[in-house]
Amino acid sequence: DVKVTQSSRYLVKRTGEKVFLECVQDMDHENMFWYRQDPGLGLRLIYFSYDVKMKEKGDIPEGYSVSREKKERFSLILESASTNQTSMYLCASNGGAPWDNEQFFGPGTRLTVL
Amino acid sequence: SQELEQSPQSLIVQEGKNLTINCTSSKTLYGLYWYKQKYGEGLIFLMMLQKGGEEKSHEKITAKLDEKKQQSSLHITASQPSHAGIYLCGAPRDQLIWGAGTKLIIKP
C-alpha cells in the first residue's frame, strides 16, 4: 500500500515563526504536491515537485517555499507564518503524468497560526 | 466562482436512503476524479472517469460522466454511516482543479 505520512496532525504556531511541514512517501513517486484546504474553497495547489530539486508554483505560492532534497521527502516552509495561513495542509504524491494519475494523500496537518 | 461546481454543498440523509452528488464544469472534462475525505483527514481515491457515458462502481457508490463530458454524478445506494464525509471531485487541466466539496451526514 502507498503510504504518505505528514510530520504532524496538528500544529499551533505564532505569527512570524518559521514553520516546516514535512511529507514522506514510500512508493518511489516522482511527483509530490502540497495543497491547502479551506472551507468553501476546496483544495488549492501551493507547489508541486516532479523530481528531486525541481519545483513548480501552484495557484497560491506566496508566503510559502518548498524543498525536495530527496525523492521521498517534500517539505513546505512558511517563512514567516501569518494568521491567514491557518488552514489544513495536505501532501500528496503520484507517479507518471502528474495530473492524469491518482494522487495519494497524507492525513493532513491542521495548522493554526495565532 | 469555482471552475468545478459541486452540488449540494451539504446533505443530510437518513440511513438507508439513496443520494446523488453532482459535479459540473463549464468546460469539457477530460477526466474526472472522485475522492472521499473523512472529517479532518486526507483524501481517499474512489474512482476516475474518462470517457463520455462511462460509469464505474465501487461497493455501493456509482459515478457517471455524462455524454457531453461536462457533468459527473456520484450516487450512493442504501447509505450507511460509513459513507459520511466530504466528497470532492477533481478534473485535470494544466493542473488538477477541485470542486469545493459536498459534506454528507448520515442520520441513524
Interface residues (C-beta under 8 A of the other chain):
Chain A: V4 G40 L41 G42 L43 R44 L45 F48 G58 D59 M88 L90 A92 P98 W99 D100 E102 Q103 F104 F105 G106 P107 G108 R110
Chain B: Q2 L4 Q9 G31 Y33 Y35 G40 E41 G42 L43 I44 F45 M48 L88 G90 P92 R93 D94 Q95 L96 W98 G99 A100 G101
